[in-house]
Amino acid sequence: MIQFTAKVEQGKIVIPEEYIGMVGEDIIEVTIKPKSSRLLDRLAEQPLSASGWRDLSRDEIHDRFDG
């Protein structure tokens, strides 16, 4: 199984050059994952970055929110 992300150009899926030799004339199964219009879904896939932000450890999270 080969898995990659591809662009659609003029209604055609463009197979990256490094995979063309592997595909040949075999049957290709395509799964399309539509983009979500929900903001939280988009942020989960592509989180925003902020300067000065760092991930907190589990202990730091509990220390800050335990009162």
Backbone hydrogen bonds, N-H to C=O, Kabsch-Sander energy under -0.5 kcal/mol:
donor,donor_aa,acceptor,acceptor_aa,energy
9,E,7,K,-0.6
9,E,12,K,-2.9
10,Q,8,V,-0.5
12,K,9,E,-1.5
14,V,7,K,-2.4
14,V,12,K,-0.5
15,I,13,I,-0.7
19,Y,16,P,-2.3
20,I,16,P,-0.7
20,I,17,E,-0.8
21,G,17,E,-0.6
22,M,19,Y,-0.6
23,V,19,Y,-1.5
24,G,20,I,-1.7
26,D,23,V,-2.0
29,E,27,I,-0.5
30,V,28,I,-0.5
32,I,30,V,-0.5
33,K,31,T,-0.5
42,R,38,R,-2.1
43,L,39,L,-2.6
44,A,40,L,-1.9
45,E,41,D,-1.6
46,Q,42,R,-2.6
53,W,50,A,-1.7
61,I,57,S,-2.1
62,H,58,R,-2.1
63,D,59,D,-2.6
64,R,60,E,-2.0
65,F,61,I,-1.6
66,D,62,H,-1.0
